[in-house]
Amino acid sequence: MKDPTTLNRLYGRRSGHKLRAGQAELVEQLLPAISVPEQGPVTAESLFGYDRPLHFEIGFGSGEHLAYRADMLPDHGFIGCEPFLNGVVGALGHVRDQRLANIRLHMGNALEVLARIPDGSLSFVYLLHPDPWPKLRHAKRRMMNKGPVDVISAKLKPGGEFRFGTDHPVYLRWALMVMKDRSDFEWLAHEPKDFLTRPGGWPETRYEAKARRKAHEVWYFRYRKL
């Protein structure tokens, strides 16, 4: 397999509006305390001190979904990766306010962290509303491509679940094309309502609510690793 860190470079901006004093304090004090270590294998033991089911979210936005899942499953460990500074600040606020001790964050490329996770270690991987890069010439930038999905598949344990959500019809068609011929995943849908209805334990994020206000349809996909 190619080095997964070369499969999906980071594109676009890394920060937005200037941080307020309290937000800057979160970045300076809390982020170092809960960041994924820069080197070495990324395991439940190295992050939390003992073995536990591991979840991994790629591009967590402002962290609503990550915090919801971590609060619901306090005995599980959660790794969230997000290159956008203001999104990381949002997640840090959830960690502080909800006293979530089972979250670790990486501000940067998720594939760099995935590469350091032993194969067959993850119980869940989440990819919710990724940047669609709707122009065809930018299709190689999409996280939903063969290379990154190969990595996700390798890191999931048998029976683990890959959850994907989008409100963009171009990305929807692309993702269906990427996943339709894979023999390593079982699509957990039997009829249209299964991917048109948000599953239990999958909260509505601010991004999704914004999409619905724009009258966008939202699609939810669950795949089981075989």
N, CA and C of each residue as an Amber inpcrd file, in Angstrom:
protein
   678
   0.8480000  -1.1940000   0.0000000   0.0000000   0.0000000   0.0000000
   0.8900000   1.2520000   0.0000000   0.4540000   2.2450000  -0.7430000
   1.1740000   3.5220000  -0.7100000   1.1360000   4.1170000   0.6810000
   2.1170000   4.9330000   0.9820000   2.1160000   5.6650000   2.2400000
   0.8190000   6.4610000   2.3150000  -0.0660000   6.1660000   3.3100000
  -1.3740000   6.8300000   3.3470000  -1.2890000   8.3210000   3.5360000
  -0.1910000   8.8220000   4.0720000  -0.1000000  10.2650000   4.2760000
   0.0190000  11.0060000   2.9540000   0.3350000  10.3010000   1.8590000
   0.4390000  10.9410000   0.5550000  -0.8530000  10.8530000  -0.2420000
  -1.8510000  10.1560000   0.3090000  -3.0590000   9.8980000  -0.4630000
  -4.0050000  11.0830000  -0.4920000  -3.9500000  11.8990000   0.5220000
  -4.9150000  12.9940000   0.5930000  -4.2850000  14.1890000   1.2820000
  -3.6800000  15.0740000   0.5050000  -3.0860000  16.2750000   1.0690000
  -4.1670000  17.1970000   1.6070000  -3.7650000  18.0880000   2.4940000
  -4.6960000  19.0780000   3.0150000  -4.7860000  20.2530000   2.0550000
  -6.0050000  20.6800000   1.7650000  -6.2270000  21.8280000   0.8940000
  -7.0920000  22.8340000   1.6420000  -7.0100000  24.0860000   1.2360000
  -7.8750000  25.1050000   1.8070000  -7.2870000  25.7440000   3.0440000
  -8.0720000  26.6170000   3.6760000  -7.5970000  27.4120000   4.7890000
  -7.4930000  26.5780000   6.0550000  -6.6530000  27.0380000   6.9840000
  -6.4570000  26.3570000   8.2590000  -7.0600000  27.1340000   9.4180000
  -7.3560000  28.4170000   9.2280000  -7.9440000  29.2030000  10.3070000
  -8.8960000  30.2290000   9.7230000  -9.8160000  30.7220000  10.5750000
 -10.7830000  31.7150000  10.1330000 -10.6520000  32.9790000  10.9410000
 -11.7110000  33.3370000  11.7020000 -11.6720000  34.5780000  12.4690000
 -10.6590000  34.4760000  13.6090000 -10.1980000  35.6130000  14.0500000
  -9.2170000  35.6740000  15.1340000  -9.8200000  35.1180000  16.4180000
  -9.0090000  34.3750000  17.1720000  -9.4900000  33.7700000  18.4020000
  -9.6450000  34.8120000  19.5090000 -10.7010000  34.6340000  20.3000000
 -10.8500000  35.4410000  21.5050000  -9.8940000  34.9240000  22.5740000
  -9.7380000  35.6860000  23.6530000  -8.7610000  35.3390000  24.6840000
  -9.0330000  33.9640000  25.2810000 -10.3140000  33.6680000  25.5720000
 -10.6560000  32.3750000  26.1460000 -10.3990000  31.2290000  25.1960000
 -10.6300000  31.4680000  23.9130000 -10.3700000  30.4330000  22.9170000
  -8.8720000  30.1790000  22.7830000  -8.0990000  31.2490000  22.7640000
  -6.6510000  31.0990000  22.6770000  -6.1150000  30.3270000  23.8770000
  -6.7230000  30.5470000  25.0350000  -6.2900000  29.8280000  26.2300000
  -6.5590000  28.3260000  26.0960000  -7.6930000  27.9720000  25.5060000
  -7.9770000  26.5620000  25.2590000  -6.9010000  25.9390000  24.3770000
  -6.5110000  26.6380000  23.3220000  -5.5000000  26.1170000  22.4020000
  -4.1500000  25.9960000  23.0960000  -3.8270000  26.9480000  23.9310000
  -2.5160000  26.9590000  24.5820000  -2.4230000  25.9630000  25.7310000
  -3.5320000  25.7190000  26.4300000  -3.4670000  24.9010000  27.6390000
  -4.1310000  23.5380000  27.4900000  -5.3670000  23.4950000  26.9880000
  -6.0740000  22.2200000  26.9160000  -5.6220000  21.3710000  25.7300000
  -5.4230000  21.9890000  24.5650000  -5.0610000  21.2000000  23.3950000
  -3.7950000  20.3750000  23.5990000  -2.7130000  20.9310000  24.1330000
  -1.5190000  20.0870000  24.3430000  -1.7830000  18.8940000  25.2650000
  -2.6980000  19.0720000  26.2210000  -2.9630000  18.0080000  27.1910000
  -3.7280000  16.8420000  26.5850000  -4.5030000  17.0960000  25.5060000
  -5.3160000  16.0140000  24.9380000  -4.9760000  15.7520000  23.4750000
  -3.8370000  16.2520000  23.0210000  -3.4370000  16.0130000  21.6320000
  -2.9030000  14.5970000  21.4630000  -3.1410000  14.0390000  20.2890000
  -2.5200000  12.7660000  19.9240000  -1.0050000  12.9760000  19.8970000
  -0.2300000  12.0890000  20.5140000   1.2310000  12.2540000  20.4910000
   1.7720000  12.3510000  19.0630000   2.8510000  13.0790000  18.9090000
   3.4180000  13.3190000  17.5790000   4.0600000  12.0800000  16.9740000
   4.5170000  11.1460000  17.8030000   5.2290000   9.9720000  17.3110000
   4.7280000   8.7150000  18.0110000   5.0400000   7.5850000  17.3920000
   4.7250000   6.2940000  17.9870000   3.3620000   5.7760000  17.5810000
   3.1020000   4.4970000  17.8610000   1.8000000   3.9080000  17.5380000
   0.6760000   4.6180000  18.2960000  -0.4450000   4.7520000  17.6390000
  -1.6290000   5.3610000  18.2560000  -2.5660000   4.2220000  18.6460000
  -2.6310000   3.9250000  19.9310000  -3.4440000   2.8280000  20.4460000
  -4.2790000   3.3210000  21.6180000  -5.2520000   2.5130000  22.0140000
  -6.0490000   2.8620000  23.1850000  -5.1650000   2.9790000  24.4210000
  -4.2030000   2.0610000  24.5280000  -3.3230000   2.0900000  25.6960000
  -2.4650000   3.3530000  25.7190000  -1.9300000   3.7460000  24.5610000
  -1.0590000   4.9270000  24.5380000  -1.8260000   6.2160000  24.7710000
  -3.1010000   6.2310000  24.4140000  -3.9030000   7.4420000  24.5660000
  -4.6240000   7.5300000  25.9050000  -5.1070000   6.3760000  26.3930000
  -5.9890000   6.3950000  27.5560000  -5.5040000   5.5170000  28.7050000
  -4.4350000   4.7660000  28.4970000  -3.8690000   3.9820000  29.5870000
  -4.3160000   2.5470000  29.6690000  -5.3890000   2.2110000  28.9670000
  -5.8350000   0.8070000  28.9480000  -6.6690000   0.5790000  27.6990000
  -6.8840000  -0.7050000  27.3710000  -7.6080000  -1.0560000  26.1520000
  -9.0820000  -0.6880000  26.2750000  -9.6430000  -0.1610000  25.2010000
 -11.0580000   0.1930000  25.1260000 -11.4050000   0.3340000  23.6520000
 -12.6830000   0.2420000  23.2770000 -13.0550000   0.4550000  21.8710000
 -12.6480000   1.8500000  21.4180000 -12.1270000   1.9390000  20.1950000
 -11.6510000   3.2130000  19.6580000 -12.5300000   3.6800000  18.5090000
 -12.8770000   4.9650000  18.5290000 -13.6260000   5.6170000  17.4600000
 -12.7300000   6.6860000  16.8450000 -12.9250000   6.9430000  15.5560000
 -12.0690000   7.9040000  14.8490000 -12.9510000   8.7670000  13.9550000
 -12.8970000  10.0920000  14.1610000 -13.6850000  11.0000000  13.3150000
 -12.7640000  11.8470000  12.4530000 -13.0300000  11.8280000  11.1590000
 -12.2480000  12.5700000  10.1700000 -12.9520000  13.8890000   9.8870000
 -12.3140000  15.0000000  10.2340000 -12.9130000  16.3040000   9.9810000
 -14.1470000  16.5300000  10.8310000 -13.9690000  16.7960000  12.1320000
 -15.1030000  16.8280000  13.0560000 -15.8230000  18.1620000  13.1040000
 -15.4710000  19.1120000  12.2360000 -16.1700000  20.3980000  12.2520000
 -15.9510000  21.1090000  13.5710000 -17.0370000  21.4500000  14.2670000
 -16.9340000  22.0880000  15.5750000 -17.0350000  21.1020000  16.7250000
 -17.0890000  19.8100000  16.4090000 -17.0080000  18.7890000  17.4340000
 -18.3070000  18.3460000  18.0590000 -19.4620000  18.7680000  17.5210000
 -20.7250000  18.3810000  18.1500000 -20.9360000  16.8690000  18.1350000
 -20.7180000  16.2570000  16.9700000 -20.9110000  14.8140000  16.8630000
 -19.9080000  14.0710000  17.7360000 -18.6600000  14.4870000  17.6860000
 -17.6090000  13.8450000  18.4750000 -17.9530000  13.8990000  19.9590000
 -18.3660000  15.0720000  20.4460000 -18.6950000  15.2300000  21.8610000
 -19.9300000  14.4260000  22.2420000 -20.9310000  14.4000000  21.3700000
 -22.1610000  13.6450000  21.6440000 -21.8440000  12.1680000  21.8200000
 -21.0600000  11.6220000  20.8880000 -20.7310000  10.1980000  20.9490000
 -19.8600000   9.8900000  22.1700000 -18.9040000  10.7690000  22.4560000
 -18.0210000  10.5360000  23.5890000 -18.7870000  10.5940000  24.9140000
 -19.7540000  11.4910000  25.0100000 -20.5770000  11.5930000  26.2100000
 -21.4740000  10.3680000  26.3530000 -21.9740000   9.8480000  25.2380000
 -22.8630000   8.6900000  25.2580000 -22.1130000   7.4080000  25.6010000
 -20.8140000   7.3450000  25.2280000 -20.0190000   6.1270000  25.4140000
 -18.7540000   6.4590000  26.2090000 -18.8920000   6.7290000  27.4990000
 -17.7380000   7.1920000  28.2780000 -16.6270000   6.1600000  28.4300000
 -16.9410000   4.8840000  28.2270000 -15.9200000   3.8410000  28.3450000
 -15.2060000   3.5650000  27.0240000 -15.5550000   4.3040000  25.9770000
 -14.8950000   4.1950000  24.6840000 -13.9260000   5.3650000  24.5220000
 -12.9690000   5.2060000  23.6440000 -12.0230000   6.2760000  23.3530000
 -12.2930000   6.8870000  21.9890000 -12.1520000   8.2100000  21.8810000
 -12.4670000   8.9280000  20.6530000 -11.2690000   9.7510000  20.1900000
 -10.9380000   9.6020000  18.9210000  -9.8800000  10.3820000  18.2840000
 -10.5360000  11.2510000  17.2190000 -10.3170000  12.5470000  17.2870000
 -10.8680000  13.4560000  16.2930000  -9.7610000  14.2270000  15.5980000
  -9.8540000  14.3150000  14.2800000  -8.8510000  15.0350000  13.4890000
  -9.5430000  16.1200000  12.6730000  -8.9880000  17.3260000  12.7430000
  -9.5770000  18.4810000  12.0660000  -8.4650000  19.4840000  11.7680000
  -8.2880000  19.8820000  10.5020000  -7.2240000  20.8340000  10.1800000
  -7.5770000  22.2900000  10.4700000  -8.8610000  22.5840000  10.6710000
  -9.3290000  23.9590000  10.7970000  -9.2790000  24.3910000  12.2650000
  -8.4790000  25.4020000  12.5700000  -8.2390000  25.8300000  13.9490000
  -9.5330000  26.1650000  14.6780000 -10.4260000  26.9030000  14.0410000
 -11.6430000  27.3110000  14.7370000 -12.5440000  26.1150000  15.0530000
 -12.4890000  25.0790000  14.2140000 -13.2030000  23.8470000  14.5360000
 -12.6080000  23.1610000  15.7500000 -11.2850000  23.1160000  15.8310000
 -10.6130000  22.5200000  16.9840000 -10.9890000  23.2680000  18.2580000
 -11.0650000  24.5860000  18.1720000 -11.4740000  25.3840000  19.3370000
 -12.8890000  24.9930000  19.7780000 -13.7730000  24.7920000  18.8180000
 -15.1270000  24.3630000  19.1590000 -15.1320000  23.0420000  19.9000000
 -14.3380000  22.0800000  19.4230000 -14.2590000  20.7770000  20.0870000
 -13.6690000  20.9110000  21.4810000 -12.6590000  21.7560000  21.6310000
 -12.0610000  21.9720000  22.9470000 -13.0860000  22.5230000  23.9380000
 -13.9570000  23.3860000  23.4560000 -15.0120000  23.9050000  24.3180000
 -15.9380000  22.8030000  24.8000000 -16.2850000  21.8660000  23.9220000
 -17.1180000  20.7310000  24.3350000 -16.3910000  19.8800000  25.3720000
 -15.1180000  19.6080000  25.1330000 -14.3390000  18.7900000  26.0720000
 -14.3270000  19.4370000  27.4500000 -14.0940000  20.7490000  27.4800000
 -14.0630000  21.4690000  28.7560000 -15.4350000  21.4910000  29.4240000
 -16.4490000  21.9090000  28.6870000 -17.7590000  22.1290000  29.2900000
 -18.4320000  20.8170000  29.7030000 -18.2030000  19.7520000  28.9340000
 -18.8340000  18.4680000  29.2360000 -17.9140000  17.5320000  30.0160000
 -16.7190000  18.0130000  30.3350000 -15.7510000  17.2260000  31.1120000
 -15.5210000  15.8540000  30.4660000 -15.1700000  15.8730000  29.1880000
 -14.9870000  14.6500000  28.4180000 -13.5230000  14.2220000  28.4770000
 -13.2570000  13.1750000  29.2450000 -11.8850000  12.6890000  29.4060000
 -11.5110000  11.6450000  28.3670000 -12.4350000  11.2730000  27.5070000
 -12.2040000  10.1720000  26.5710000 -12.0420000  10.6530000  25.1280000
 -11.5820000  11.8920000  24.9430000 -11.3450000  12.4500000  23.6160000
  -9.8860000  12.8530000  23.4820000  -9.3050000  12.5310000  22.3230000
  -7.9840000  13.0220000  21.9560000  -8.0990000  13.6710000  20.5800000
  -7.3820000  14.7810000  20.3770000  -7.5200000  15.5730000  19.1610000
  -6.2010000  15.6810000  18.4110000  -6.3220000  15.8260000  17.1020000
  -5.1750000  16.1200000  16.2360000  -5.5850000  17.2360000  15.2950000
  -4.8640000  18.3530000  15.3260000  -5.1460000  19.4370000  14.3960000
  -4.2650000  19.2410000  13.1670000  -4.8170000  18.6020000  12.1480000
  -4.0480000  18.3170000  10.9450000  -4.6860000  17.2020000  10.1420000
  -3.8920000  16.5520000   9.3560000  -4.3310000  15.5350000   8.4110000
  -4.6840000  14.2410000   9.1320000  -5.9330000  13.7990000   8.9920000
  -6.3750000  12.5710000   9.6470000  -5.5900000  11.3580000   9.1760000
  -5.1970000  11.3310000   7.9130000  -4.4990000  10.1610000   7.3870000
  -3.1330000   9.9720000   8.0280000  -2.5230000  11.0490000   8.4920000
  -1.2440000  10.9200000   9.1880000  -1.4060000  10.1600000  10.4940000
  -2.5320000  10.3710000  11.1730000  -2.8020000   9.6480000  12.4120000
  -3.2550000   8.2240000  12.1040000  -4.1230000   8.0630000  11.1250000
  -4.5750000   6.7230000  10.7550000  -3.4090000   5.8060000  10.4110000
  -2.3860000   6.3560000   9.7780000  -1.2290000   5.5460000   9.3850000
  -0.5330000   4.9360000  10.5940000  -0.6680000   5.5540000  11.7530000
   0.0200000   5.0970000  12.9670000  -0.8560000   4.2220000  13.8520000
  -2.0850000   4.0050000  13.4550000  -2.9820000   3.1250000  14.2020000
  -2.7950000   1.7000000  13.6970000  -2.5560000   0.7370000  14.5770000
  -2.4170000  -0.6510000  14.1200000  -3.6600000  -1.1220000  13.3720000
  -3.4530000  -1.9390000  12.3620000  -4.5790000  -2.4750000  11.5980000
  -5.5390000  -3.2210000  12.5280000  -6.8200000  -3.1200000  12.2000000
  -7.8340000  -3.8400000  12.9490000  -8.0840000  -3.3110000  14.3420000
  -7.8410000  -2.0230000  14.5790000  -7.9530000  -1.4590000  15.9310000
  -9.2190000  -0.6590000  16.1730000  -9.8610000  -0.1600000  15.1320000
 -10.9560000   0.7920000  15.3020000 -12.3200000   0.1090000  15.2640000
 -13.2050000   0.5680000  16.1410000 -14.5790000   0.0770000  16.1490000
 -15.4960000   0.9050000  15.2510000 -15.2170000   2.2150000  15.1560000
 -16.0070000   3.1090000  14.3100000 -15.0800000   4.1120000  13.6370000
 -15.4060000   4.4480000  12.3890000 -14.8070000   5.5890000  11.6990000
 -15.9440000   6.4400000  11.1720000 -15.8430000   7.7610000  11.3770000
 -16.8850000   8.6930000  10.9510000 -16.3090000   9.6820000   9.9440000
 -17.0300000   9.8670000   8.8490000 -16.7000000  10.8790000   7.8430000
 -18.0060000  11.5930000   7.5090000 -18.2670000  12.7110000   8.1880000
 -19.5580000  13.3800000   8.0950000 -19.4170000  14.7290000   7.4090000
 -20.1140000  14.8710000   6.3040000 -20.1460000  16.1080000   5.5420000
 -18.7420000  16.6160000   5.1870000 -17.9380000  15.7750000   4.5480000
 -16.6160000  16.2470000   4.1210000 -16.7370000  17.2620000   2.9960000
 -15.6860000  18.0250000   2.7930000 -15.6550000  18.9770000   1.6780000
 -15.9010000  18.2060000   0.3810000 -16.9290000  18.5680000  -0.3910000
 -17.2640000  17.7750000  -1.5810000 -16.3440000  17.9870000  -2.7760000
 -15.5820000  19.0870000  -2.7810000 -14.7620000  19.4000000  -3.9610000
 -15.5590000  19.0700000  -5.2270000 -16.6260000  19.8220000  -5.5000000
 -17.5890000  19.4140000  -6.5310000 -17.0680000  19.4300000  -7.9670000
 -15.9970000  20.1930000  -8.2380000 -15.4770000  20.2110000  -9.6040000
 -14.7140000  18.9220000  -9.8890000 -14.9350000  18.3720000 -11.0740000
 -14.3440000  17.0800000 -11.4120000 -12.8230000  17.1120000 -11.3180000
 -12.2070000  18.2330000 -11.6750000 -10.7480000  18.2920000 -11.6390000
 -10.2050000  18.2330000 -10.2120000 -11.0840000  18.4260000  -9.2170000
 -10.6720000  18.3580000  -7.8260000 -11.0670000  17.0310000  -7.1770000
 -11.5800000  16.0890000  -7.9630000 -12.1110000  14.8440000  -7.3930000
 -11.0640000  14.0860000  -6.5860000  -9.8060000  14.1710000  -6.9850000
  -8.7500000  13.4320000  -6.2760000  -8.5480000  13.9560000  -4.8530000
  -9.0600000  15.1600000  -4.5620000  -8.9170000  15.7260000  -3.2280000
  -9.9460000  15.1740000  -2.2510000 -10.9630000  14.4900000  -2.7280000
 -12.0220000  13.9910000  -1.8580000 -11.5080000  12.8730000  -0.9610000
 -11.9370000  12.9230000   0.2950000 -11.5550000  11.8610000   1.2170000
 -12.1730000  10.5390000   0.7960000 -13.3460000  10.5980000   0.2060000
 -13.9870000   9.3760000  -0.2550000 -13.3990000   8.9860000  -1.6030000
 -12.2360000   8.3810000  -1.5580000 -11.5340000   7.8590000  -2.7240000
 -10.9360000   6.5230000  -2.3370000 -10.5240000   5.7500000  -3.3200000
 -10.0500000   4.3910000  -3.0470000  -8.9090000   4.3610000  -2.0300000
  -7.9100000   5.2270000  -2.1940000  -6.7760000   5.1850000  -1.2850000
  -7.1650000   5.3960000   0.1640000  -7.8170000   6.5180000   0.5050000
  -8.2400000   6.7170000   1.8940000  -9.1980000   5.6450000   2.4050000
 -10.1240000   5.1700000   1.5580000 -11.0530000   4.1360000   2.0200000
 -10.3130000   2.8250000   2.2680000  -9.2810000   2.5370000   1.4760000
  -8.4370000   1.3660000   1.7580000  -7.8320000   1.4670000   3.1540000
  -7.3580000   2.6580000   3.5110000  -6.7580000   2.8520000   4.8320000
  -7.8130000   2.6770000   5.9180000  -8.9810000   3.2750000   5.7450000
 -10.0690000   3.1370000   6.7160000 -10.4180000   1.6690000   6.9080000
 -10.5180000   0.9490000   5.8060000 -10.8390000  -0.4740000   5.8770000
  -9.7910000  -1.2440000   6.6660000  -8.5190000  -0.9560000   6.4230000
  -7.4390000  -1.6660000   7.1140000  -7.4740000  -1.4130000   8.6140000
  -7.8520000  -0.2200000   9.0280000  -7.8010000   0.1340000  10.4430000
  -9.0220000  -0.3370000  11.2150000 -10.1440000  -0.5850000  10.5250000
 -11.3360000  -1.0830000  11.2000000 -11.1850000  -2.5580000  11.5370000
 -11.6980000  -2.9530000  12.6900000 -11.7320000  -4.3620000  13.0370000
 -12.9070000  -5.0200000  12.3260000 -12.8760000  -6.3310000  12.0930000
 -14.0500000  -7.0030000  11.5080000 -15.2900000  -6.7250000  12.3500000
 -16.3580000  -6.3420000  11.6860000 -17.5680000  -5.9550000  12.3940000
 -17.6110000  -4.4900000  12.7630000 -16.4860000  -3.7680000  12.5840000
 -16.4580000  -2.3320000  12.8310000 -17.2960000  -1.5910000  11.8140000
 -17.6070000  -0.3380000  12.0980000 -18.5510000   0.4060000  11.2590000
 -17.9450000   1.7030000  10.7340000 -18.1610000   1.9360000   9.4480000
 -17.7720000   3.1750000   8.7850000 -19.0480000   3.9520000   8.4950000
 -19.1590000   5.1650000   9.0580000 -20.3310000   6.0000000   8.8460000
 -19.9500000   7.2100000   8.0060000 -20.7610000   7.4500000   6.9890000
 -20.5120000   8.5460000   6.0610000 -21.8030000   9.3180000   5.8710000
 -21.7150000  10.6580000   5.8900000 -22.8880000  11.4860000   5.6610000
 -22.5620000  12.6500000   4.7430000 -23.5180000  13.0290000   3.9110000
 -23.3300000  14.1730000   3.0160000 -24.6790000  14.7640000   2.6440000
 -24.6710000  16.0460000   2.2870000 -25.8630000  16.6930000   1.7430000
 -25.5910000  17.1840000   0.3210000 -24.4780000  16.7240000  -0.2620000
 -24.0870000  17.2020000  -1.5910000 -24.3220000  16.1100000  -2.6310000
 -25.1950000  16.3330000  -3.6180000 -25.5320000  15.2650000  -4.5760000
 -24.3500000  14.7860000  -5.4030000 -23.4040000  15.6690000  -5.7330000
 -22.2230000  15.2380000  -6.4830000 -21.3910000  14.2780000  -5.6410000
 -21.1960000  14.6280000  -4.3860000 -20.4060000  13.7670000  -3.5090000
 -21.1430000  12.4600000  -3.2460000 -22.4570000  12.5260000  -3.1300000
 -23.2470000  11.3150000  -2.9430000 -23.0040000  10.3340000  -4.0770000
 -23.1250000  10.7990000  -5.3140000 -22.9310000   9.9020000  -6.4640000
 -21.5090000   9.3620000  -6.4970000 -20.5510000  10.2300000  -6.1820000
 -19.1520000   9.8090000  -6.1900000 -18.9130000   8.7270000  -5.1280000
 -19.4460000   8.9490000  -3.9240000 -19.2430000   7.9920000  -2.8380000
 -19.8830000   6.6440000  -3.1580000 -21.0660000   6.6720000  -3.7370000
 -21.7140000   5.4190000  -4.1190000 -20.8800000   4.6670000  -5.1540000
 -20.2780000   5.3960000  -6.0860000 -19.4170000   4.7780000  -7.0850000
 -18.1890000   4.1490000  -6.4300000 -17.6040000   4.8630000  -5.4600000
 -16.4080000   4.3620000  -4.7800000 -16.7220000   3.0920000  -3.9860000
 -17.8910000   3.0520000  -3.3450000 -18.1950000   1.9630000  -2.4240000
 -18.8860000   0.7630000  -3.0730000 -19.4460000   0.9180000  -4.2540000
 -20.3370000  -0.1250000  -4.7860000 -19.6200000  -1.4390000  -5.0870000
 -18.3690000  -1.4000000  -5.4600000 -17.6700000  -2.6340000  -5.8400000
 -16.7450000  -3.1580000  -4.7500000 -16.7900000  -2.5740000  -3.5740000
 -15.9020000  -3.0310000  -2.5060000 -16.4570000  -4.2980000  -1.8640000
 -15.5930000  -5.2820000  -1.7260000 -15.9940000  -6.5540000  -1.1190000
 -15.6610000  -6.6090000   0.3700000 -15.0340000  -5.5400000   0.8950000
 -14.6290000  -5.5360000   2.2990000 -15.6210000  -4.8140000   3.1970000
 -16.7190000  -4.2880000   2.6030000 -17.7410000  -3.5970000   3.3820000
 -19.1180000  -4.1150000   3.0010000 -19.9810000  -4.1830000   3.9990000
 -21.3960000  -4.4880000   3.7820000 -22.2000000  -3.2250000   4.0530000
 -22.9810000  -2.7960000   3.0560000 -23.8130000  -1.6140000   3.2170000
 -25.0170000  -1.9760000   4.0640000 -25.1790000  -1.3050000   5.2010000
 -26.2530000  -1.6220000   6.1330000 -27.5160000  -0.8480000   5.7750000
 -28.0230000  -1.1350000   4.6050000 -29.2650000  -0.5120000   4.1320000
 -30.0280000  -1.5290000   3.2970000 -31.3220000  -1.5920000   3.5150000
 -32.1660000  -2.5320000   2.7820000 -33.2210000  -1.8210000   1.9470000
 -33.5110000  -0.5740000   2.2940000 -34.4840000   0.2120000   1.5520000
 -34.1290000   1.6930000   1.7030000 -34.6790000   2.5540000   0.8260000
 -34.2720000   3.9640000   0.8160000 -34.3530000   4.6600000   2.1630000
 -35.3580000   4.3290000   2.9740000 -35.4930000   5.0380000   4.2490000
 -34.2950000   4.7990000   5.1650000 -33.5440000   3.7210000   4.9040000
 -32.3940000   3.4180000   5.7530000 -31.2670000   4.4220000   5.5790000
 -31.1930000   5.0870000   4.4210000 -30.1600000   6.0990000   4.2680000
 -30.7320000   7.5090000   4.1280000 -32.0420000   7.6370000   4.3120000
 -32.6680000   8.9540000   4.3300000 -33.0690000   9.3770000   5.7330000
 -32.9380000   8.4670000   6.6930000 -33.3010000   8.7310000   8.0800000
 -32.0550000   8.6380000   8.9450000 -31.8290000   9.6380000   9.7770000
 -30.6560000   9.6380000  10.6460000 -30.7380000   8.4810000  11.6220000
 -29.7170000   7.6280000  11.6800000 -29.7420000   6.4940000  12.6110000
 -29.6760000   6.9560000  14.0610000 -30.0750000   6.0980000  14.9630000
 -29.9420000   6.3850000  16.3760000 -28.4900000   6.5860000  16.7630000
 -28.2480000   7.5000000  17.6880000 -26.8870000   7.7770000  18.1110000
 -26.0980000   8.6330000  17.1470000 -26.7800000   9.2140000  16.1640000
 -26.1430000  10.0740000  15.1670000 -26.7970000  11.4510000  15.2890000
 -26.2410000  12.3650000  16.0460000 -26.9110000  13.6390000  16.2970000
 -26.8610000  14.5790000  15.1010000 -27.7920000  15.5050000  15.0690000
 -27.7540000  16.5470000  14.0500000 -26.7310000  17.6080000  14.4450000
 -25.7810000  17.8760000  13.5640000 -24.7880000  18.9170000  13.8200000
 -25.2960000  20.2570000  13.2780000 -24.5740000  21.3140000  13.6230000
 -24.9420000  22.6320000  13.0980000 -24.8410000  22.6720000  11.5780000
 -23.8460000  21.9570000  11.0450000 -23.6990000  21.9260000   9.5860000
 -24.9160000  21.2690000   8.9540000 -25.3600000  20.1570000   9.5190000
 -26.5200000  19.4710000   8.9560000 -27.7720000  20.3190000   9.0750000
 -27.9500000  20.9780000  10.2100000 -29.1160000  21.8510000  10.3750000
 -29.1000000  22.9800000   9.3480000 -27.9200000  23.5200000   9.0910000
 -27.7910000  24.5720000   8.0860000 -28.1570000  24.0430000   6.7080000
 -27.7290000  22.8150000   6.3950000 -28.0670000  22.2190000   5.1050000
 -29.5750000  22.0620000   4.9610000 -30.2400000  21.6520000   6.0320000
 -31.6930000  21.4680000   5.9590000 -32.4140000  22.8030000   5.8180000
 -31.8870000  23.8450000   6.4330000 -32.5030000  25.1710000   6.2530000
 -32.4270000  25.6210000   4.8080000 -31.4270000  25.1320000   4.0890000
 -31.2960000  25.4340000   2.6680000 -32.0840000  24.4560000   1.8030000
 -32.8990000  23.6030000   2.4550000 -33.7240000  22.6020000   1.7730000
 -32.8880000  21.5280000   1.0800000 -31.6890000  21.2570000   1.6040000
 -30.8650000  20.1720000   1.0790000 -31.3260000  18.8450000   1.6780000
 -31.3290000  17.8100000   0.8560000 -31.5200000  16.4700000   1.3780000
 -30.2240000  16.0310000   2.0430000 -30.3280000  15.2030000   3.0830000
 -29.1440000  14.6790000   3.7620000 -29.2040000  13.1590000   3.6970000
 -28.0630000  12.5490000   3.3730000 -27.9860000  11.0970000   3.2480000
 -27.0430000  10.5320000   4.2990000 -27.4360000   9.3850000   4.8750000
 -26.6880000   8.7480000   5.9520000 -26.3210000   7.3300000   5.5210000
 -25.0530000   7.0040000   5.5990000 -24.5970000   5.6810000   5.1570000
 -23.8290000   4.9930000   6.2680000 -24.1440000   3.7150000   6.4360000
 -23.4480000   2.8680000   7.4120000 -22.9170000   1.6280000   6.6800000
 -21.6440000   1.3700000   6.8590000 -20.9900000   0.2200000   6.2390000
 -20.3030000  -0.6110000   7.3160000 -20.5270000  -1.9180000   7.2960000
 -19.8680000  -2.8180000   8.2440000 -18.6420000  -3.4480000   7.5910000
 -17.5260000  -3.4190000   8.3080000 -16.3000000  -4.0430000   7.8000000
 -16.4270000  -5.5560000   7.9040000 -16.1870000  -6.2370000   6.8030000
 -16.2870000  -7.6950000   6.7540000 -14.9550000  -8.3370000   7.1190000
